[in-house]
Amino acid sequence: MATYVITIPGTFLQEITDTARTTLLRQLRPADPKQTAFGEAEDLDLLTVNENGTFSIRLEVEADDIRGAEEHAKATASAALRDAGFSDRTAPLGPATVTGIDTGA
């Protein structure tokens, strides 16, 4: 099993309020990549939101392979977005990509 840092892009099609942002960050905090040496060294933010509504979520997940890591990260991000009041329509996600891998070796 390895630790992966996964980046997931998306777009907020409705405004993200301060309350929604707080809820989203609280839900994602356990998977904050700054807890990894890679995330800390790269100074990766858990959530980046641009003025045009596009965003990136960066998560640390453990998985047996890249595909499993990407699926786990997308499921985590989708659940956090739902808890913050967003649906797949109001905050669609793009393809997850691996930003870093720590095999512990």
ROLUM-331329 format. One record per atom (N, C-alpha, C): residue number from 1; x negated, y negated, z; residue in one letter; atom name. Coordinates in nm, 4 decimals, decimal comma. Example, Ala and Ser with C-alpha at 12.3 -4.5 7.8 and 13.67 -1.06 7.14 Angstrom:
% ROLUM-331329
k  x  y  z  r  a
1  -1,3190  0,5690  0,7800  A  N
1  -1,2300  0,4500  0,7800  A  CA
1  -1,3200  0,3300  0,7800  A  C
2  -1,2850  0,2250  0,7080  S  N
2  -1,3670  0,1060  0,7140  S  CA
2  -1,2900  -0,0030  0,7870  S  C
//
This chain:
% ROLUM-331329
k  x  y  z  r  a
1  -0,0854  0,1174  0,0000  M  N
1  0,0000  0,0000  0,0000  M  CA
1  -0,0899  -0,1237  0,0000  M  C
2  -0,0454  -0,2255  -0,0699  A  N
2  -0,1216  -0,3511  -0,0808  A  CA
2  -0,0316  -0,4687  -0,0464  A  C
3  -0,0964  -0,5796  -0,0161  T  N
3  -0,0250  -0,7043  0,0084  T  CA
3  -0,0349  -0,7895  -0,1171  T  C
4  0,0782  -0,8371  -0,1632  Y  N
4  0,0852  -0,9180  -0,2848  Y  CA
4  0,1383  -1,0564  -0,2507  Y  C
5  0,0881  -1,1559  -0,3203  V  N
5  0,1495  -1,2886  -0,3180  V  CA
5  0,2199  -1,3029  -0,4524  V  C
6  0,3500  -1,3254  -0,4462  I  N
6  0,4347  -1,3320  -0,5655  I  CA
6  0,4913  -1,4735  -0,5789  I  C
7  0,4869  -1,5266  -0,7004  T  N
7  0,5465  -1,6568  -0,7293  T  CA
7  0,6702  -1,6354  -0,8154  T  C
8  0,7796  -1,7003  -0,7732  I  N
8  0,9063  -1,6896  -0,8459  I  CA
8  0,9535  -1,8305  -0,8807  I  C
9  0,9642  -1,8617  -1,0090  P  N
9  1,0166  -1,9930  -1,0487  P  CA
9  1,1690  -1,9904  -1,0522  P  C
10  1,2273  -2,1081  -1,0462  G  N
10  1,3719  -2,1191  -1,0572  G  CA
10  1,4123  -2,2628  -1,0805  G  C
11  1,5428  -2,2837  -1,0897  T  N
11  1,5969  -2,4180  -1,1108  T  CA
11  1,7207  -2,4363  -1,0246  T  C
12  1,7201  -2,5439  -0,9470  F  N
12  1,8401  -2,5807  -0,8726  F  CA
12  1,9310  -2,6573  -0,9675  F  C
13  2,0491  -2,6027  -0,9931  L  N
13  2,1453  -2,6692  -1,0805  L  CA
13  2,2458  -2,7510  -1,0003  L  C
14  2,2327  -2,7475  -0,8696  Q  N
14  2,3050  -2,8382  -0,7807  Q  CA
14  2,2009  -2,8910  -0,6828  Q  C
15  2,2282  -3,0070  -0,6281  E  N
15  2,1317  -3,0721  -0,5398  E  CA
15  2,1004  -2,9856  -0,4184  E  C
16  1,9737  -2,9801  -0,3805  I  N
16  1,9351  -2,9116  -0,2579  I  CA
16  1,9342  -3,0141  -0,1450  I  C
17  2,0221  -2,9935  -0,0492  T  N
17  2,0318  -3,0848  0,0646  T  CA
17  1,9237  -3,0520  0,1668  T  C
18  1,9040  -3,1418  0,2611  D  N
18  1,8065  -3,1167  0,3678  D  CA
18  1,8450  -2,9923  0,4476  D  C
19  1,9748  -2,9758  0,4720  T  N
19  2,0223  -2,8586  0,5465  T  CA
19  1,9945  -2,7308  0,4691  T  C
20  2,0226  -2,7302  0,3388  A  N
20  1,9970  -2,6128  0,2556  A  CA
20  1,8478  -2,5818  0,2505  A  C
21  1,7640  -2,6843  0,2395  R  N
21  1,6188  -2,6649  0,2358  R  CA
21  1,5706  -2,6034  0,3675  R  C
22  1,6214  -2,6540  0,4789  T  N
22  1,5832  -2,6015  0,6103  T  CA
22  1,6227  -2,4549  0,6236  T  C
23  1,7442  -2,4224  0,5820  T  N
23  1,7912  -2,2838  0,5877  T  CA
23  1,7068  -2,1946  0,4990  T  C
24  1,6792  -2,2394  0,3781  L  N
24  1,5989  -2,1619  0,2841  L  CA
24  1,4597  -2,1353  0,3407  L  C
25  1,3956  -2,2378  0,3915  L  N
25  1,2608  -2,2209  0,4474  L  CA
25  1,2622  -2,1287  0,5691  L  C
26  1,3637  -2,1396  0,6523  R  N
26  1,3739  -2,0526  0,7705  R  CA
26  1,3871  -1,9064  0,7279  R  C
27  1,4661  -1,8813  0,6240  Q  N
27  1,4862  -1,7443  0,5765  Q  CA
27  1,3600  -1,6875  0,5099  Q  C
28  1,2836  -1,7738  0,4458  L  N
28  1,1637  -1,7287  0,3750  L  CA
28  1,0396  -1,7228  0,4642  L  C
29  1,0409  -1,7924  0,5774  R  N
29  0,9220  -1,8071  0,6621  R  CA
29  0,8493  -1,6758  0,6934  R  C
30  0,9193  -1,5647  0,7212  P  N
30  0,8455  -1,4414  0,7511  P  CA
30  0,7562  -1,3926  0,6359  P  C
31  0,7841  -1,4360  0,5144  A  N
31  0,7056  -1,3938  0,3989  A  CA
31  0,6129  -1,5053  0,3492  A  C
32  0,5837  -1,6035  0,4348  D  N
32  0,4987  -1,7175  0,3980  D  CA
32  0,3591  -1,6694  0,3589  D  C
33  0,3136  -1,7002  0,2373  P  N
33  0,1823  -1,6513  0,1926  P  CA
33  0,0647  -1,7138  0,2673  P  C
34  0,0866  -1,8215  0,3415  K  N
34  -0,0241  -1,8815  0,4165  K  CA
34  -0,0736  -1,7880  0,5260  K  C
35  0,0014  -1,6803  0,5512  Q  N
35  -0,0413  -1,5814  0,6494  Q  CA
35  -0,1499  -1,4901  0,5926  Q  C
36  -0,1732  -1,4958  0,4615  T  N
36  -0,2778  -1,4151  0,3996  T  CA
36  -0,4016  -1,5002  0,3784  T  C
37  -0,5158  -1,4347  0,3712  A  N
37  -0,6407  -1,5069  0,3447  A  CA
37  -0,6320  -1,5771  0,2096  A  C
38  -0,5730  -1,5100  0,1105  F  N
38  -0,5595  -1,5690  -0,0228  F  CA
38  -0,4694  -1,6924  -0,0171  F  C
39  -0,3541  -1,6800  0,0471  G  N
39  -0,2599  -1,7911  0,0544  G  CA
39  -0,3171  -1,9096  0,1283  G  C
40  -0,3915  -1,8819  0,2352  E  N
40  -0,4529  -1,9903  0,3119  E  CA
40  -0,5621  -2,0587  0,2299  E  C
41  -0,6449  -1,9797  0,1636  A  N
41  -0,7547  -2,0356  0,0838  A  CA
41  -0,7018  -2,1189  -0,0324  A  C
42  -0,5937  -2,0740  -0,0925  E  N
42  -0,5359  -2,1441  -0,2077  E  CA
42  -0,4391  -2,2537  -0,1651  E  C
43  -0,4117  -2,2640  -0,0351  D  N
43  -0,3172  -2,3621  0,0189  D  CA
43  -0,1816  -2,3526  -0,0516  D  C
44  -0,1297  -2,2312  -0,0587  L  N
44  -0,0027  -2,2071  -0,1262  L  CA
44  0,1144  -2,2495  -0,0393  L  C
45  0,2033  -2,3287  -0,0955  D  N
45  0,3247  -2,3682  -0,0262  D  CA
45  0,4313  -2,2624  -0,0492  D  C
46  0,5108  -2,2374  0,0529  L  N
46  0,6197  -2,1417  0,0445  L  CA
46  0,7229  -2,1839  -0,0601  L  C
47  0,7539  -2,3139  -0,0629  L  N
47  0,8534  -2,3676  -0,1556  L  CA
47  0,8048  -2,5006  -0,2111  L  C
48  0,8058  -2,5122  -0,3422  T  N
48  0,7752  -2,6379  -0,4092  T  CA
48  0,8958  -2,6748  -0,4944  T  C
49  0,9490  -2,7953  -0,4729  V  N
49  1,0640  -2,8422  -0,5504  V  CA
49  1,0218  -2,9677  -0,6261  V  C
50  1,0434  -2,9671  -0,7571  N  N
50  1,0105  -3,0816  -0,8414  N  CA
50  1,1317  -3,1730  -0,8573  N  C
51  1,1057  -3,2962  -0,8997  E  N
51  1,2126  -3,3958  -0,9147  E  CA
51  1,3216  -3,3526  -1,0118  E  C
52  1,2879  -3,2700  -1,1090  N  N
52  1,3866  -3,2280  -1,2090  N  CA
52  1,4667  -3,1056  -1,1655  N  C
53  1,4478  -3,0603  -1,0398  G  N
53  1,5242  -2,9481  -0,9876  G  CA
53  1,4572  -2,8127  -1,0044  G  C
54  1,3483  -2,8074  -1,0786  T  N
54  1,2774  -2,6810  -1,0879  T  CA
54  1,2037  -2,6555  -0,9567  T  C
55  1,1837  -2,5284  -0,9259  F  N
55  1,1157  -2,4947  -0,8012  F  CA
55  1,0332  -2,3678  -0,8176  F  C
56  0,9437  -2,3475  -0,7229  S  N
56  0,8662  -2,2240  -0,7137  S  CA
56  0,8704  -2,1768  -0,5698  S  C
57  0,8954  -2,0474  -0,5539  I  N
57  0,8901  -1,9831  -0,4235  I  CA
57  0,7716  -1,8885  -0,4266  I  C
58  0,6874  -1,8943  -0,3234  R  N
58  0,5714  -1,8054  -0,3146  R  CA
58  0,5866  -1,7212  -0,1891  R  C
59  0,5836  -1,5887  -0,2069  L  N
59  0,6071  -1,4968  -0,0966  L  CA
59  0,4969  -1,3928  -0,0856  L  C
60  0,4702  -1,3508  0,0368  E  N
60  0,3808  -1,2381  0,0627  E  CA
60  0,4679  -1,1152  0,0860  E  C
61  0,4411  -1,0080  0,0141  V  N
61  0,5144  -0,8831  0,0323  V  CA
61  0,4169  -0,7663  0,0303  V  C
62  0,4556  -0,6585  0,0961  E  N
62  0,3774  -0,5352  0,0903  E  CA
62  0,4525  -0,4368  0,0031  E  C
63  0,3780  -0,3707  -0,0850  A  N
63  0,4394  -0,2747  -0,1760  A  CA
63  0,3336  -0,1778  -0,2261  A  C
64  0,3813  -0,0675  -0,2842  D  N
64  0,2902  0,0326  -0,3395  D  CA
64  0,2336  -0,0087  -0,4742  D  C
65  0,3092  -0,0935  -0,5466  D  N
65  0,2631  -0,1343  -0,6791  D  CA
65  0,3200  -0,2717  -0,7143  D  C
66  0,2730  -0,3258  -0,8262  I  N
66  0,3133  -0,4604  -0,8677  I  CA
66  0,4636  -0,4687  -0,8912  I  C
67  0,5182  -0,3721  -0,9597  R  N
67  0,6625  -0,3744  -0,9893  R  CA
67  0,7452  -0,3783  -0,8612  R  C
68  0,7082  -0,2961  -0,7645  G  N
68  0,7779  -0,2943  -0,6360  G  CA
68  0,7640  -0,4270  -0,5628  G  C
69  0,6458  -0,4871  -0,5719  A  N
69  0,6219  -0,6165  -0,5065  A  CA
69  0,7088  -0,7250  -0,5682  A  C
70  0,7154  -0,7271  -0,7009  E  N
70  0,7968  -0,8282  -0,7695  E  CA
70  0,9448  -0,8112  -0,7365  E  C
71  0,9929  -0,6866  -0,7348  E  N
71  1,1337  -0,6609  -0,7033  E  CA
71  1,1659  -0,6999  -0,5595  E  C
72  1,0767  -0,6660  -0,4675  H  N
72  1,0975  -0,7002  -0,3266  H  CA
72  1,1008  -0,8522  -0,3076  H  C
73  1,0088  -0,9215  -0,3720  A  N
73  1,0024  -1,0681  -0,3600  A  CA
73  1,1286  -1,1329  -0,4176  A  C
74  1,1746  -1,0857  -0,5321  K  N
74  1,2959  -1,1431  -0,5923  K  CA
74  1,4177  -1,1179  -0,5047  K  C
75  1,4260  -1,0001  -0,4453  A  N
75  1,5383  -0,9696  -0,3564  A  CA
75  1,5344  -1,0598  -0,2329  A  C
76  1,4151  -1,0819  -0,1780  T  N
76  1,3996  -1,1688  -0,0619  T  CA
76  1,4384  -1,3123  -0,0965  T  C
77  1,3909  -1,3609  -0,2103  A  N
77  1,4220  -1,4977  -0,2531  A  CA
77  1,5715  -1,5139  -0,2800  A  C
78  1,6323  -1,4172  -0,3473  S  N
78  1,7758  -1,4244  -0,3780  S  CA
78  1,8596  -1,4268  -0,2507  S  C
79  1,8245  -1,3433  -0,1541  A  N
79  1,8987  -1,3398  -0,0279  A  CA
79  1,8847  -1,4716  0,0466  A  C
80  1,7646  -1,5285  0,0489  A  N
80  1,7428  -1,6565  0,1172  A  CA
80  1,8201  -1,7685  0,0485  A  C
81  1,8217  -1,7681  -0,0829  L  N
81  1,8971  -1,8695  -0,1571  L  CA
81  2,0468  -1,8570  -0,1277  L  C
82  2,0989  -1,7344  -0,1229  R  N
82  2,2412  -1,7141  -0,0896  R  CA
82  2,2718  -1,7676  0,0493  R  C
83  2,1829  -1,7380  0,1459  D  N
83  2,2032  -1,7882  0,2820  D  CA
83  2,2023  -1,9402  0,2874  D  C
84  2,1307  -2,0023  0,1943  A  N
84  2,1222  -2,1489  0,1888  A  CA
84  2,2360  -2,2098  0,1064  A  C
85  2,3267  -2,1254  0,0543  G  N
85  2,4437  -2,1750  -0,0172  G  CA
85  2,4321  -2,1776  -0,1682  G  C
86  2,3328  -2,1095  -0,2240  F  N
86  2,3143  -2,1069  -0,3690  F  CA
86  2,3497  -1,9694  -0,4242  F  C
87  2,4033  -1,9686  -0,5444  S  N
87  2,4336  -1,8436  -0,6137  S  CA
87  2,3339  -1,8256  -0,7280  S  C
88  2,3474  -1,7139  -0,7994  D  N
88  2,2622  -1,6919  -0,9171  D  CA
88  2,2875  -1,7979  -1,0243  D  C
89  2,4071  -1,8551  -1,0227  R  N
89  2,4416  -1,9593  -1,1202  R  CA
89  2,3873  -2,0963  -1,0803  R  C
90  2,3855  -2,1274  -0,9505  T  N
90  2,3437  -2,2603  -0,9072  T  CA
90  2,1941  -2,2700  -0,8785  T  C
91  2,1270  -2,1541  -0,8721  A  N
91  1,9811  -2,1529  -0,8546  A  CA
91  1,9242  -2,0281  -0,9214  A  C
92  1,9319  -2,0240  -1,0566  P  N
92  1,8800  -1,9064  -1,1264  P  CA
92  1,7285  -1,8939  -1,1092  P  C
93  1,6835  -1,7687  -1,1000  L  N
93  1,5411  -1,7400  -1,0845  L  CA
93  1,4818  -1,6921  -1,2163  L  C
94  1,3563  -1,7253  -1,2362  G  N
94  1,2822  -1,6755  -1,3521  G  CA
94  1,2072  -1,5500  -1,3144  G  C
95  1,1207  -1,5030  -1,4043  P  N
95  1,0462  -1,3800  -1,3767  P  CA
95  0,9415  -1,3999  -1,2672  P  C
96  0,9335  -1,3010  -1,1790  A  N
96  0,8338  -1,3032  -1,0720  A  CA
96  0,6963  -1,2679  -1,1300  A  C
97  0,5932  -1,3320  -1,0775  T  N
97  0,4572  -1,3016  -1,1218  T  CA
97  0,3662  -1,2853  -1,0010  T  C
98  0,2654  -1,2017  -1,0160  V  N
98  0,1691  -1,1807  -0,9098  V  CA
98  0,0698  -1,2959  -0,9087  V  C
99  0,0559  -1,3593  -0,7929  T  N
99  -0,0378  -1,4690  -0,7757  T  CA
99  -0,1659  -1,4205  -0,7084  T  C
100  -0,1552  -1,3145  -0,6293  G  N
100  -0,2724  -1,2593  -0,5618  G  CA
100  -0,2446  -1,1201  -0,5087  G  C
101  -0,3528  -1,0426  -0,4912  I  N
101  -0,3426  -0,9071  -0,4386  I  CA
101  -0,4511  -0,8883  -0,3337  I  C
102  -0,4131  -0,8311  -0,2189  D  N
102  -0,5080  -0,7961  -0,1141  D  CA
102  -0,4884  -0,6484  -0,0834  D  C
103  -0,5820  -0,5666  -0,1280  T  N
103  -0,5716  -0,4217  -0,1070  T  CA
103  -0,6305  -0,3801  0,0268  T  C
104  -0,6927  -0,4738  0,0969  G  N
104  -0,7515  -0,4418  0,2249  G  CA
104  -0,8842  -0,3694  0,2134  G  C
105  -0,9301  -0,3502  0,0938  A  N
105  -1,0571  -0,2787  0,0735  A  CA
105  -1,1750  -0,3729  0,0752  A  C
//
